Structures are given as C-alpha cells and as structure tokens.
Amino acid sequence: MSADLRTRKRLDRLRQQADALLDLTQAINRNVPDDELFGHYQRILNALGVGKLALFCRDFGDGTWACSVEWGYPTKLPRLDDADAALGGKAHGIVAGDTEVEFDLAIPVEHEQEVIAYVVMGDREEGRGMSPSIRHVRFITTLTNVLVVALRNRELTAERIRTAGIERELELAGEMQSMLLPRVLPEDDHRSFSARYRPHHHVGGDYYDAVRLADGRMAIAIADVSGKGMPAAFLMSNFQAHLHAHLERGEVDLENLVRSLNQRVFSSARGERFITFFFALHDPARGAIDYVNCGHNPPLFVPDKGPGMFLGAGCPGLGMLDALPVVGVGTLDARPGSTLVCFTDGLVEQENEAGQDFGEHRLQRLVESDRKAGAEAMNAAIIVEWERHRGTADPADDTALLTTRFS
C-alpha cells in the first residue's frame, strides 16, 4: 500500500471519528433520553466494526455497576458489586450464571479522578488480523468518556435540581408552619404561658395554641402531624383553621369538636397522614380542666400539692380512622399553683450520646421539684436540662413545649 493511500485512509478514519463525536455530542446537547444515547454509541462503534463491547456504569445510589449497553456476548452480563475486582485483575473473564464471558481489555473511565465506568471489549479473531476494538481503542476510550461523563453530569444536575426543590419546599413549609404558631399567648389573671419551639431542619409538623373563649374559658392545644414538607404543612394549616372556626362559635363540646376534627383530617389526608392532638378547656369558675388526648404524648399535669400525672385519656390520632368509635374526656381540678406541661415527642424521645432518651420520668421529677416556678422559669429549666442531657447528640425531631401555670 502506498504512503498516499495510507494517508488518505487515515484521514478518512479521523474524519469518520470526528463526525461520530459530533453526532454524539449533538445528541447529548439535544438532551435525548439515555437509551437513545446508548443507541448512538452502539451504532457508531458498529460502523467501525466493533462486534463485541460492554459498558459498565457505576450506580452512585448503591455503589454497584450496571451493564448499561452490551452486544456480541453469548449471555447477558450481570450487575457487578465490585468492578475493580472483576475487571481490573489479571483474569479476563466475567462469570454470568454458569458461563464465563471472556474479554481482552477493560478500560476505566475517570471523571474528576474517580472511576465512574468501565468499557469492556476485545474480539480478536484468529487469522483475521487485529480486532477493530483494539485498533480503535483510543477513539473508543474518548467516545466512551464523552458519553459517560455527560450522563454523569446529567445525573448530578438532576440531583441538584431535586435537592434544591426539596430544600425550597421545606423552607416554604417551615415558613407556613411558623405562621401557625401564636406570636403572643393570651395571659390573664388565671393563666400564664410560656412556649418554646425548635424545628428539626427547615420544617416541623408541631403546633401549639391558646385561645380565650367568650365565656372566659381558655382553650389549650398542642398537635403534631405525621410526615414533613408541604403536604404536612398544608394539613396542619387546614387543621388549625378548622379548630379556630369551632372555637369562634363559642359553645365548645369536646367530644363533638374531636369528632368533627377527625372527619376533616381524614377527608383531607385520605388516611395517608394523621395528627396527634391534645386539647384542654380550663374553666376558672370551676377551677377545673376538661381534656381529651388524641394519640398525643400525654401532657404532664402537676398540682399545687402531690404527685404529677400524665393525661392520656381520649382516643386514637385524628385521621387514622374515618370515624372514632369512642372519645374519652377527662376532668381534673386545676387549683392555683398547678402546672400543665404540653410537649411533642422531640422532647421526651431525645437521646444522648449513650442512646438514652430524656424520658417522661425525668421531666416529671424536674417539674415536681420546682413546682412553684412560673411558666417561663419552668420552661427555661426544662430546656437547660434537655440540652444537658442531649450533649453533642443531634436533635432527633421537632420539639415543641407549651407550659401553663394556673393562678
């Protein structure tokens, strides 16, 4: 073969490779689906005479290596747990079921100094000269790098968009949730309040409230919605609006209120979410509290004298059932000097570095030992003890604390 002919063939091959790279790059820029890109890739290499090739791409979710595209092998190639061990060793073979599939060459594809894929190839045929996959190995490596890096960048971009969307959703839900909490609690001669709220990350599902009724009674509430994000925030917002609408009517019957709230939550959430809820009515004329607990962490009531008690009487969480079979209403004396501590699970379930939770008994001992303290001083003491217990452990969940001191 003359030098001129060899030069022309080499130029034709380079031109063909350049056109192939341009074709693949344009497909990437058009953002065609992954399957179509792999189809472009296979057609380009088939045109060069590559009759056998497999491309293993790393799954960054579980760390395994999936065979994204393959042709020319006698059996389907398996997902690899460790591509470096399977392809980077001296043995040129992949075990697929009962078959060992041989290959000549496995080339790692790197991106930012990290191997993200392997192109497996080699189909020497005796008496027919050099394999096309070996002859074009440099171009195949370049083409594969362009494809795999583009796919990885596409994946990273999609992940960043998803993450940014989730972060923004959580921020918006957090803003919505914070608007549900009262800025000022309605203290008077019969009751003083103190509240603390610490969201976990951007958004929580906790809610507390105190509303003075026209007849002089005080409604005290705390709730926690299952789940996070905008759906949970919307459900709690709807719940708060429905609760306030009932309270504005004046006459409040606890059982009817709870049944109505349950129907609203079940209808809105379709059984996919629920709300735990504690609700109490303090009547200063009677010196008593009527309450119902709907699956919530039992609040702690500490009288002016004697041991405290946790208030658990009530019914299941709201929205768990389409209709509540029984609603239990509890009543207790609330003389001056009594204290009611309402909280969500983030308080008592908080663990320390040793895995021990804060617990209800620790809370009860603390409140009983300092029962003459005002609501603000009591909350401050609880939070100090809670932080001391938590130490360096991360907060486990949202934490809401509403303390009422009766006078």
N, C-alpha and C positions, 0 to 999 in steps of 0.2 A: 504494500500500500504506500502510495507516495505521501510525502510530507504535506502537500497541499490538501490531499483528500483527508488525511488525519486531522488537519486543522479545521477543515470545513465540518467534519463530523463532530469535532469537539465543540465548535461554535454552535452547531445545531443543538447539541445536547445542553449546552449552557443556556441557549435561548429557550429551549423547552422547559428547563428547570425554572428559569426566571418567569416564564408565563404561568407555570404551575404555582409558584409562590404568589404571584399577583392574583391569580384566581382564588386561592385560598384566603389571602388577605382581604380581598373584596367581599368574600362570603362572610368573613369574621366581622367586617365593618357593617355589613347589612344586618348583623345580629341574627343570622339564621339559626334555627334550633341545633342543638348538639348533634343529633342524629344526622342531620344534613351535612354538618362539617365533617363528621367521620366518613360520610359517603364521598365527599370531595376528596378527602385524604386517600381513601382506598382507590378511587378512580385514577388519581394522579400516579400512585405507585404501581397500579396495574398496568398503566400505559408504559411504564419503564421496564415492565417485565418481572416485577416483584410478585412471585407466585405464592409466597408464604410469609406472613407477618402477624404479630400480635402486639397490641399496645395495652400495657397495664398502667392505670392511673390510680393515684392514691386517693382514697376516700378519707377526707380530713375529719369526717364525723366519727368513725370508729377505728381509723388507722389501718384498715385493710386495703388491699389492692385489687381493684376490679378490672377484668379484661374488657376494655371499652370497645375495641374493634379487633377482629381477627379474621383471617382467611387462609386457606391452604393447609390447615392442620386436620388430622384424621378424627379428632374428637374435640368437643367444646372444652376450652381451657378453664380451670377453676379459679375462683377468687383466692388470692394469696394472703395469708396472715403476715408473712414476713418476706417481702420481695427481695430484700438484700440477701437473705439466706438462700432463697430459692433460685435467684437469678445471678447473684454475684459470685457464687462459688466456682469451683473447678468443674463440677459435674454439669454438663449442658443438657439438662432434662427436667421436665415438669411432670409430676405424677398427676394424672387426671383419671380418677377412678382406678380401673385396673390397667390403664395404659400409661406408659411413659412417653411423653412427647419430647423429642429431641430438637435442639436448636443449636445454631452455630455461634450466635452473638447476642448479647443483651446489653443495650446501651442505656445508661442512666440519663434522664433529662432533668437538669437542675434549674431552679429558679430561686434567686437570692440565697445561693449556697445551700439549698435544700433540694434533695431528690424528690421530685413530685411525680415521676413516671418512668417506666422502662419500655423501650421498644425492643421486642424480641424478634429476631429474624435469622435468615440463613437457609438457603435451599440449594446447596451445591448438587449438581447432577454429574455423575461420572461421565467423562468423555465429552462433556459439552462446554468446557471452559469455565470461566469464573461466573459465579452466581450474580444475577443482577442486583440482588440486595447487598452483596459485598462490593460490587463495582460502584454502586451509587450510595455507599454508606454515609459519606459526608453530607450529601444532599438530603438523604432520608433523616439524618440527625437534625439538620437545620429545619426541615419541614415539620418534623415532629415537635421540635422545640417551639416553633411559632404556634402550632396548633394547641399544644398542652398549656403553654403559658397564657395564651388567650383565653382558654377555658377556665384556667385558674383565676385569672384576673376578673373574668365574668362572674365567677362564683364569689370572689371576695367582694366585688361591687354589690352583688345582690344581697350578700350578708350584711354589708354596711348599711344598705338601704333598709333592710328588715330591722336591723338593730336601731337605726335612727328613728324608724317609725314606731317601734316599741317604746323607745325612750320618750318620744314626744307624746305618745298615748298615755304613758304613765305620768308624765308631767301634767298633762291636761286633767287626767283623772285625779291627781293629787290636788290640783287647784280646785276642782269641783268638790272634792271631799272636804277640803279645808273650809269651804264656804258653808258647809252644813253645820259646822261646829259653832256654837254661840260665842260671840265676842265678849259679851257681858252676861253673867249669870244673875238672876233676879233675887238678890238677897233681901231679907226683910227682918222684922223683929223676931220671927220664929225660926228662920233658917239662914245659915251662912254656907257658902260653897267654896270649893277650890278644885280646879281641874288641871290635869296635865295630859298632853298628848304627844307621842313620839312615833311618827310614821316609820315604817320599815322601807328603806329606799325612798322612792318618789311617792308612793301611794299606799294607803291603807284602806281597810274596809270598816274601821271603827267609827262609832258615832255616839255622842252623849248629848244630853239636853236637860234643861229645867225650865218649866213653863208655869207661870202663875195663872190659875183659873179664876174666873169671875167670882166664884163663890168663896174664894180665899184659900182653897186647897192648892197644893203645889204638886205638879207632875214631875217626876224624876225618871229619866230614861237613860239606858245605855244599850248599845247594839253592836253587832259585828256581822258583816256579810261574808259569805264564803267566796273565795276567789279574789282576784285582783284585776286591775285595769279598768277600762271604760265600762264594760258591762256591769261590773260590781258597783262602780261609782254611780251609774245611771239607776241601778236598782235601789241603792241606798237613798239617792235623791228622791226617787218616786215614793219610797217608804216614808221619808221624813215629811214630804208634802201631805201624804195621806194621814199621817199621825197628827200633824198640826191642824188639818181640816177637822178632824174629830174633836180635838181639844178646844177649838174655837166655838164649837156648838154649845159648850157649857156643861151640860149633863154628860158625865162620863161613867159608863158602866164597864168595869174591867173585862168581864167575860165577852161582852158584845164587841168591845174595842179589839181584843185579841183575835176573835174570830174574823172580824172584818179585815184586819191587817193580814191575817193568814191567807184569806182569799185573794187579796190584792197581790201579795208576793208570789203566790202560786201561779196566778194568772200571768203575771209579768215575766217570771223566770221559767215557767213551764216545767217546773220540777228540776231544773238543772242547777239552780242555786237556792240557797236558803239564808235566813237571817236569824241569828240568836238574839234574844231581846229580853231585857229586864225592865219592868215598868212598875213604878210605885206612886201612890197618891198619899200625900201627907195632909192630914186634916188637923190643924192646930186646935180647933174647938174640941175635938175628941181626944187629942193627944195620941193619935194612932196613925199607923201606916197600913194601907191595903196594897198588896203587891201581887204580881204574877211573874213567874220566871219561865220564859220560852226557850229552854235549852241553853241558856247562857251560863257562864261561870257564876256560881252563886255568890252574890254580894255578901259582904261581912257587915252584920249589924252588932254593934257593941253598946249595950245600955249604960246608963249612968252608974249602975252597980251590977256586979255579977258577970258571968262569962258571956262572951260573944257567941253568935250563931251565924251560920251560912244559910241564906234564903234560897231554897231550891224548889219550893212548891210551884207548880204551874203546868206546863205542857211541853210537847216537842217544839223544836225550832220552827219558825214560821216559813212556810213554803215547802216543807218536807212532805206534807200530806195535803190533799185537796180539801179535806175537812178535818177539823180537830175533834177527836172523839170526846175528850174531857178536858176542861180548863180548870185547874185548881187555883183558887185565890187564897192567899194567906193574909193574916192580920196580926199585928203586934203593937204593943204600947211603944210610943216614942216620946218619952218624957224629956224635959230639958236636960241637957248633958249627954244625950245619946248621940251616937255617930253611925252613919251609913257609908260604907266604902264600896263603891262600884268600880269594877275593873274589867279589862278584857284579858284574854289568855296570854298575851305578851308579858304581863306582869308576873303571874304565878308560874308560868312554864319556862321562864328564862333560866337557862342552865349556866353554871360556872365552868371554869376550865376542867373540873373533875367530872362534869356531866351531871351534877346535882342541881335539881330545879329549885327556884326560890320557894315555891310551895305556899299553900294556904295556911299551914300551921305557923310558919314564920311570920306571915302577915298578921295573923290573929294575936300572937304574942306581942308583937310590936304595938298594935293599936290598943290592946288591953293595958299594956304597961304605961301608956301615955294618953289615957282616955280623956283627960281634962284639957288636952291641947285643942286649939282651934283648928278649923278645917285647913287653913293654909299651912300652919305649923305641922299638922299631921301629914299632909301630902309631902312636904319637904323632907320629913323624917323617913317616910316610906321610900322616896326616890333615892335618898342617900344610902339607905340600907340595900336597896335593889342594885344600885351601881357598885356598892362594895362587894356584894355577892357576885355580880356579873364579872367583875375584874376585867380581864382582857378578852373575854368571850364576846363574839358578835351578838348583837340583839337578834333574838330568834324570830320576832314578829312585831307587828304594830303593838303599841302599848298605850292604852287609854286608862285614865284614873279620874274618877269623879267622887269627891268626898263631901258629904253633907253633915253639918253639925246642927243639931236641933236645940233651940233655946226657948 
